[in-house]
Amino acid sequence: MSGSIRLVRRAVRQVGMPVVDLPVFLCPQIRRVPASKSQGPRRPRQHRFQSSQRRHITSITSTSVAASPKVLAPLLEKLPQQCPGCGSLSQTADHNAPGFFTPTRKSIRKYLEGGSSSRKSAEDEIVKVALENAASVGKGISVGNTSIPVKDTAVPVCDRCHKLKHHETGASIHHPSIQSIQDTIFESPFKYNHVYHVIDAADFPMSLVPGLHKLLHLTPQRSLNRRSKTGRFYHGKKTEVSFIITRSDLLAPLKTQVDSMMPYLRSVLRDALGRTGKDVRLGNIRCVSARQAWWTKELKEEIWDRGGGGWMVGKVNVGKSRLFHDIFPKGRGVKVEMLNKKTSMPITINLETRPEGDQRTSWTPIETNSGVTEQIEATNEFRETETSTISQANEEEQELSDSLDTSSLLPPAPPETDYPAMPLVSSLPGTTASPIRLSFGNGKGELIDLPGLSRGDLEHYVKPQFRPYLVMKTRVVPKQQVIKPGQSILLGGFIRITPTTPDVIVMAYAFVPIYSHLTSTEKAIGTQMHTRESSVETISLPETAEKIASAGTFHLKWDVTRERTGPITAREAVNIRPERLPYRVLATDILIEGCGWVELVAQVRKKPGEMADVETRRDERKDEIEEGESEPRDEVEEIDPSWPAVEVFSPEGRFIASRRPMNAWLNIAGKPNKGKLQGRPRKSMKGAKKSEKLRKVEA
């Protein structure tokens, strides 16, 4: 053998063929042959790291030879039907499209080959032979299965998900329309369905899909009437809805503070629903946080108890896939009966002979423990059942691949597992390309993650390197900025907020992940339009300056005097009614779609006769209620000239809205320390009793 190796090395040196041109599987010993050129002087001996690099090149060549299309053709059929990360159908044709799998990638190659854990090693054979010999000595002993159980290889993701997960690079997909979402839900195989309308807390309620009930033929919301119906069937199916406000940890630092905001969130959602949400109960609202695990366990139990089809509907980047990880009921399949775990006698071996001359030990035949043998047989039966279950799942997957209908909007459900691969979580808008179906409870129900609807595409006006910063990932603690007359606030250098009411000072709190800068209005306009050199970093594209337009004028019309005046109106302190004060504190929240909000607060003085008008209007309202009107009549909202106003400028005048103030700054502004409220420290009493006794004795 050594002579043939020497001949091969000599032939390689004479011909000058590089090492990488000869496949390794033909001659494994060729790995040790150094690569040299036929012409020129002989190179000095290479270092250790260079030789390891040459072996790496050889291994790549052997892999590429083994990964030829002819060899991988039967292996490509083992790919999953869908990418578990984005839900797109698997394909090997277009490498730029979602769902493309590169066969030469390590994780895919390992998955196609079945993993290294399924290979039998020489040590397994040695252990097996030794146990068989031991079993032959002792009759009636079963050694069971000695091989290592086969571990399932993790299902790989497509190239697009791989780049998003490890390199944070990728392109967004085309967002579906609400009509396609409707057609997908209509293909549900379940009679009872439940739509979880996921709303983002960062710009609540801008991510609300208007008219969702009418579009999806959902069961109408229960009204305040106690005789209202609880459900309604459409086309033989009953579909209900729940509003899930995600990422609630962005609103306040504590769970108790977020829970206290539920009346406020319900009232804001009622305003956003319009006339349809005027007389409904809205008891189907949940405010959860997947990061802090707030109320996710309760939502998971509801999904398990409800069963049927669960559909997660919402816009892009609202946290559907991240919430999917925490609310999907994992590990709740068929519970296999536990094997008998009663304590038993140790295994003994019945020997036919006993040593001669040994008088200290009495050798007597002992019967084999039948209970242990039964346990081993039960273990073998359990492993055989598990193997048959895995093979049955593979057969079902093969049947699904054969009967795949590409015209259907709802892909087939994959085989159910206790701990399936979860969807990919990324800040890229439109990560999920197709519905991802995961079953639980042996067909009891499914949870389907649907692609997100379009949210406005604000990132198209921002430079690519700054687009990930538009998403608020953690809670922002802003600084108080005082906007005086003639000043404006710039957000990211391309969104401008300018007060329009003269002689009014506005306080601003920017709950946004991008940088906020306070400057004069003239400088802010120059920076926003890219006509002035400024030290303020602008994250927008140069062509965005031509598309800047007014998004509208927003009035600070909500009265927050009681919340902002502190002990003056506090019931446990001075307890002065806000109507008796000579001023009012007005506020509003300016929403930026998909980014966050800016809280604006201003204090204005009341007119001389305004205090009396407030008392008169209150008395008139009481009289109307006493006359029989259960609710005040709908009136067109009139703009009060005393309301301060601000004008917002954004790309194309879009992505801006307003809501009633949340007063999130009050949750951040911490209370003064207890030590600062106290007076001088307590006098030391060390030796006080002794000094008192001495004073009495002297007296």
N, C-alpha and C positions, 0 to 999 in steps of 0.2 A: 504493500500500500504506500509506504514512504517513497519507494522508487517511482511509482506513477505520479506522485505529487511533485517530485523533483522534475520529472519530465514536463509536466504541465507548466511549472514555473519557468523553466528554461524556454519553452515554446512561447510563453507570453512575453518574455524579455526580447526574444528574437523578432517576433512579429510586431511588437510595439502596440498591442491591443490594450486599451485601458481596462481597468478592473470592472468598471461599471457596465461594459458591453457584454460581459458574460454573466448570465443569470446565476444567482447564488444557489438556487435549488438544484442545479445540475452538478455542481461540485462545491460543497460547503467549505472545503479547505482552501478555496481560492480567496477567502476573506483575508488571509494572512499574506497574500502576494502584494508587495508594494507597487504602486503605479509609477512607471518610469517611461521616459520618452526614448525612442530609438535613436535620435540624433542628439548631438550636443553632449557636453560633459555630464557625468553622473552627479546627481544632486546629493547633498549631504543627508544624513539620517534625520528624519523628521521627528518632531517632538510628540509627546504622548497625545496632546489635545488635537494635533493634526491627524494622527492616525485614527483617532476616534471619529473625526469628521469624515475621513474617507470611508469608514465602515457605515456611517450614517448615509452617505451617498449611495453605497451599494444596497443598503436596505431599501432605500426609496426606489431604486431601479427594480429590485425584485418585486416590490409592492405594485409598481406600475405595470409590470408584466403580468402579475397575478390578477390585477384589476382590469384586465382587458374586457371589452364589451361582451365577447363570446363567453368568457368565464362568469361574468357578473349577471348575465341575462337571467338565469334561473334564480339568482339571489335577490334581484330587484323586486321579485314578486313578494318577498317577505317584508317589504316596507309597509309601515302603517298606512291605512287609507287616508288618514288626515294627519296633519302636523298637530301634535298635542299642544303646541304653543300658540298658534294663530288660527287653527281650524281649517286651513286651506287644504285642498286635495293634493295628495302627493303626486309629484311628476318629476321627470328627469329630462325634459325637453328644453324648457326656457329657464335659463339660470337667473334671469332678472325678475321672474315672476315669483309670487309667494308659493311655498310648497315645494320648491326645488331642493332635491337631495343630491349632494355630491357623493358618489359611491366610494371615493378614496378617502373621505374624512374618517378619522380614527373611530369616533363614536358610532358612525354608521357602519363601518366595516366590522366592528366588534358586535354590533347588533345583528348584522346579517349572518355572521359566522356562528352566532349562538353563544358567544362569550367564552372565556377561558375556564370558567368554573365547571363546565360540563365535560371537560376532557379528563380522561382517566390517567392518573400518574402511576409510576412504577411503585411508589410507596403504597398505593391502594391495593395493588396486587399482592404485595408482600403481607400486608395486614390480613387480607382476605384468606390467603393460604394458611397463615398461622392460626387463624380462628377456625378454619375448617379442620385442621389437624387436632385442635383442642376439642372440637365437637365430636371427632371420631373416637377420641379417648373416652369421653363421657357420653354414654348413650342417652338420648332423649333431650339433649340440650340444643336449643336453636339459637344461632348467633345473629339472626336477623340480617338486615341490610347494612353492609359495611361501607358502602360508597357515600361520598359527600353529596348531600342533596343539591340538585341543580338550582342555581339562583337565577331569577329572571333578570335579564339585562335591561337597563333603563331604556325606555323608548326615546330615540333621538328626535331632535327638532330639525326643521328645515334650515337652509342656509341663512335665510332672512332672520329668523328668530335667533339663530346662533350669533349673528353679527350684532343684533340688538342686545342680546344678553351679555356678551363679553366685550364688545367694542362700542356699543351705543351708537351704531351707525345703521341707517336703513331709510327706506322711503315709505311714506304713508300710502295706504291704499285708497281707492275711490270709496267714499262713504256711501252707504246705502240710503235709500229714501224710506220714508215712513210707509209707503205703499208696499215695498218689498218686505218690510218687517211684518206688516199685516198679513201678507200672503204666506210668510213663513209660519206664523202662529196658527193660521188656519189649517196648516198641514199637521197639526199636533195629533198624535195617536191617542191622547187621553181625553176622557170626557170632562174631567175637572182640571182646569188650568188656573194658574195664578201669575199675574204680571207684577214683577217687582220694579217699579219705576224708580231708578236710581238717580238722585239729584245731588249735585256737588254743593258742599257747604261753603266753598270759597266764594262763589258768586251767586249764592242762593237768592232768589229763585230763577236766575237767568237760564239755567240748564233744564228747566221744566219744558216738556214737550206739550205745546198747546193742543187742545182738542183730542187728547189721547183716547178718551172714552168713546167718542163717536167713531174714530178711525178704526179702532180694534174691536168694536162691538162688545165693550166691556159691560159688566153689570153696573147699573147706575149707583152712584154713591147714596148711602142711606140718609134720608132727610131727618130733620129733628122730630118729625112725627113718630110717635111710638108705634104706630100701626104700619109703618113703612115696610115694604118687602125686603127680605134679606138676600134674595138672589133672583136671577133670571137666566133662562137658557136661550141661546141663539144657535140655530142650526144643530140642535142636539148637544151643545156643549155649554158649559158654564165657566166663564172667565171673569175673575175678580182682579182687583188691583190693590197694591199697597205702595205707599210713598216711603222710600228709604233715603234718608239724608246721610250721605257718607262723609268721611273725613271730618267728623265733628270735633276732633282734637284741634282743628285750626281755629275754632271759635273761642275756646277758653282753656285754661290749663287744667282744670279739675272737672271730674265727671259730674259732681253735684252742681257746678255752675252751668254746665250744658243742660242738665236735666231741668234746671230752673228756667231755661230759655224755651221750653216746649210751648207754652202759651204764645210767646212771641212768634215762633216759627210757624205755628198753626195759623195765626192771624195773617202773616205775610203770605203764606201759601193760599189762604182763602182769597186774599186780594189778587194774587196772580191768576187764580182760576176764573176770576170774573163773575159773571152772573151764575155760572154753573156751581160755583162754590159758596154761594151766599147762604143757602139754607141746608147745607149738609153737615154731618157730624164731624167728619175728618178725624175719626178715631183710628184710622189705619196708617198712622205716621210713626216712623221709628227713626231715631237719630243715633247712628252707630259710628264706631271708629274701629277699623280693622287694625290700625297701628297700635292703639291702646287697648284693644279687645273690649270696647264698651258696647254692651248689649248685643254682641255677636253670638254668644252662646244661646240666648233666648231666641234669636232669629233662626238659629240652626235647628232648635227643637221645634219651632213652628213649621219649618220646611219639612222636617221628618214626620211630624204628626199630620200635616196636610196631605203629603204625597202628591200624586198626579204630576202634571207638567208645571215646572217653575221657570219662568222666562224673565231674564234680566234685561230690561230695556232702558236705554238712556243715551245721552250724547257721549262724544269721545272725551277721554280723560276725566271722567267723573269717578273713577275708582271701581268699575264693575269687576274687572278681573282680579284686582286685589281683594275685594270683598268676597269673591267666589272662593278663594282659598280658605277663608275662615268659616263660611256658613255652609259649605258642602258637607253632608253627613258622611264621614269616612269611617271605615271599619265596622260597618253595621250590616254585613251580609249574613249568610247562614252560619249560625253558631254551631260548630261541630261539638258533639258531646265529648266531654273530657274523659280521658282514659282512666281506668281504675288506678288510683294513687294510694291505695291502702299499703301500709307497711307490711313487708313480708320477710321471710327468712332469707339469708344470703344464699347464693347459688352454691351447691355442693356437688361434687363429682363422685360417682360410685366407682370405686376401683376394685377390680377382681382379686388383686393380690395385695399382700401386706408384707412389709419387710420382716426378715427373720432376726431373732435375737433382740428385738426392741420390746422390752417388757413394760416401759413406762407409758406408752400410748396404746390405747385399745382401738384397733381398726375394725369398725363394723360397717356393713353396707348401709348407706343412707339413701332413701328414695329421693328422686329428683323433685324439686318443688314445682308442682303443677301450676300454681298461681303465676309464677314468674313466666313460665312458658306461655300461658294465656295472654299475659300482657305483651310479650314480644310478638305473638301472632296478631294481636289487635293493632299493635304499632305498624306491622307490615301491611295489614289491611287498610289502615288509615293512609299510608303512603301510596298504596296502589290506587285508592280512591282519589287522592290528590293528583296523582299522575293522570288518571283518566279524566279528571275535571279540566286539567290544563290542555290535554289533547282535544277535549270536546270544545273548549273555547277557541282553540286554533282552527278547528273545523268550522265553527260558526263564523270566524273571521274570514276564512277562505270563501264560505258561501256568500258573505256580504260583498266581498270583492268581486265575485262573479256576477252578482246581481246589482251592481252599483248603477243607480239612475242619476246621471249627471244633469238631467232636466229638472230635478226636484230641488227646491230651495232648502229643504231640510235634509241634511246628510243622514245616513243610517247611524244608529247608535252603536258604539263599539261595545265589545264584551265587558260585562260589569266586573270590576275588581274592587277590593276593599280600599286600596290606596292608589287611585289612578294618578296619572300625571296631570298637573294643574296648568291652566292657561298662563301664558307669559305675561309678566307685569312690566310695562315700559311707559316712559313719559311721552313716547311718540304718539301723536294722534292717529288713531286707526290701526292699532296693533293687531286686533282681532280681525281676520279677513273673512271668516265664515262661522256659522253657528257651531259651538262646541257643546256636544251632548255628553253628559255623564249620568249614568244610572246609579241608583242606590236602593238598598232594601230588597234585592232580588225582584226587580221590576215594580216595586212599590211606587216609584216616582223617578223623575229626571229633573236635573237642573241644567238649563241651557243658557250659555253666555252668548248673547247676540252682538254683532258688530255695532259700534257706536254711530249715532247720527252726527251730521255735521254740526259744528259748534260756532262757526263764524270765520275760522281760518285767520285769526290774528297773526299767527306765526309767519304767514306769507309776506308780511310787511317788515319782518325783523331779520337781521343777519343770521345765517345758519348757526354760527357758533354761540349765539345768545338765545336761541329758541328753547333749549331746555330750561332756561331760567324764568320763562313765563309761567311755569306751573308751580304753584305754591305747594311745597312738599312738607314743610314744617311750619309750626305756628310762628308768626311774625310779631315781634315786639317793637312797635314803631315809636318814634319820637314826636313830641308835640311841636308842630310848626305853626307859627302865628303869621297869617297872611294879612298884611296891612294894605291899605289902598295903594294901587299902583304896582302890586306884586302878583306873581303867579307861581304855581307849582308845576314842575315838569316831572313826569314819570317816564323813566327810561329815555328821556330826551325827545320823545315823539308824541306824548299825550299831555295836553296842557289844560289846567283848571284855573280859570280867571274869575274872580268876583266882579260882578257888575253893579252892585249896590254901593254908592259912595258912602264914605264915613262909617263903614262897618268893618270891624275886625273879625276875621274868621279864623278859627282854630281847626287845623287839619291833622288827621292821623291816618297815614297811608299803610293799610294792611295789604301790601303787595310785595312780591319777592324781588321786584326791580327797584332800582335806586330812585329816590325822590329828591328833588332839588328845588329849593326856594330861591327865587331871584326876581328881578324886576320884569315887568311884562314885556318891555322892549327887548331885553336880552333873551327872554324865553321864546319870543317869536323868532328871533334870528337863529337861535339854536335849533328850534323845531323845523325851520325851513331850510336848514343847512346853508344859510347865508352869512353866518358869523362864526369865526373861530372861537371856540370855547373849550375850557378845561372839563366841561361836563361831557361825559361819555354818552354818545348817542348810539343806541342799539338798532336803530331802524336802517333800512336800506336807503341809498341816496335817492332813488326814484320815489320813495314814500313821501317826500316833501311836497311833491306836486299834487298828491291826493289828500292832503290834510284839509278837513272841512269841519264845520261846526256840527256837533252832535246834539245841540239843543241847549236851552236854558233850564236849569233845575232850581227850584225854590226850596229853601229850608223852611218847610211848612209844618213839621211835627214838633209839638211842644214837649220838651224834656226838662222843664223847669224843676219838677220835683226830684228827678234823678240827679240833676247837676248842681243844685243849690246846697246840698249837704245838710248840715244840722238846722238850717233855717226852716226847711219844710219837713224835716224828719219828725215822725210822730212821737218818738221817744225824747226829742229835744225841744226846740222852740215851738214846733208844730204850727207854723203859719201857713195858711192855705195859699197855693200859688196864685189864686185869683186876686189876692190882696196885695201882692207885690207890685211895685211900680215898673217892673221889667219882666221880660220873658226870655227864655233860652230856647232857641229853635235849632233843629238839626235835621240832617238827612244823610243817607249813605249813597255814594256814587259807586256803581258797580262797573267793573271792567271784566268783560266776558272771558272766563277761563283763567283769570289772573288773580283777582281779589277785589277789595273795595277800599274806598277812602271815606272816612267819617269826617263830616264837616259840622261844626258847631259855632253858633254866633249868638250874642246877647243883644237884644234890642229893647228900647224903652217903649212903654205903653203910652197911648194918647190920653189926654186928660179925661175923656168920657168913656174910655174903653172898659174900665173896671165896672162901671154901672151897666154897660151893655152886656157884659158877661153874666151878671146876675139876672138881668131881664130875660135873656135867652134861655137860661136854665129854668126860670119859672114858667115860661111859655112851653117848654118841652114837657114839664111835669103836667101841665094842664092838658096837653094833647094826649098823653098816656092815660090820664084819668078819664078822658072822654071816650075811650074805647080803642084808640089806635095802639095796637101792640108794638108797632115799630114806627120810627119816624119815616116820613115819605122820602123817596129818592130825590135828591136835589143835585143839580149840576154844580160841581165844585167851582167856587169863585176864587180867583187869585187875590189874596190880600196884598195891598201895596206895601204893607209893612214887612212882608216876608223878604229876607235877604235872598239873593239869587247869585248863581255862578253859571258860567258858560264853559262848556267842555269842548275841546277840539281834538279829534282823533282821525285816523285814516278813513277817508270816505264818510266820515260822520257816523260810523258804526261802532259796535262793540260796547256801547255805553247805555246804562239804565240807572234807575234810582229806586230806593225802597225806604220804608220807615226805619229809623235808626235802631241799631242793635245795642248801642252803648257798650261796645266791646272794650273800649278804653278803660271803663270803670272796673272791669275784671282784671286788667293788667296793672293799673295804678294801685300798688300795694298800700295797705294800711300802715300808719306809723308804728314803729316798734313800741312795745309796751314799756320798755325802759325809759324812753324819751318822755312819756306822759307822766311819769312819777316825779316826785320832788327829790329832796336830798335823801341819801341812803340812811337806813336805820342805824341808830347809835349802837356801838358795840356794848354788850352787857357782860363782858368778860370781867370777873372779879367784883361784880356789883354787889352780890350778897355779902362778900367778905368786907368790903368797904363800908357797907351799911351797918354791919355788926360792930366794926371798930368805931364808927361814929356814935352809935348808941352807948358803947362802953365809955367813951370819952365824955359823953354828956352826963 
